[in-house]
Amino acid sequence: MNPRPSVALLVYGLDRPLAGISRYTRELVEALAMLPDSADLVLLDTGNSEALANANGLRRISLHGCNRLPGLITLGSVLIPLWIQHSRCHIIHDPTGVTPFLFGAGPAHTVVTIHDTFA
């Protein structure tokens, strides 16, 4: 029997009033957590997702120094690939659109949500 895949979800903006990306991310986490026999979901937390993780029985990894976009884009580009390599995560979902990460996502596949596009 194959183990369930591990999916990391980059959780950004929950330390501020919910709007845009943070609202989308919160609702996505809650919907994924309700799926029966879903993948093992891990929150890569840039700030204040502890209540969301606890309410949905999810593991949370804190990305210190990444709670604002400059830190997420620079420091996150180092921390995220290191964590993925260590954890053997299968997929990382980035609802913030900051990927591709500077050093890639290691062996994990990357899913990116692009919220707004215009010419």
PyMOL commands that set and color helices and strands:
alter all, ss='L'
color gray80, all
select helices_A, chain A and resi 21-34+50-56+69-74+76-87
alter helices_A, ss='H'
color red, helices_A
select strands_A, chain A and resi 6-11+40-45+59-62+91-94+109-112
alter strands_A, ss='S'
color yellow, strands_A
deselect
rebuild
show_as cartoon
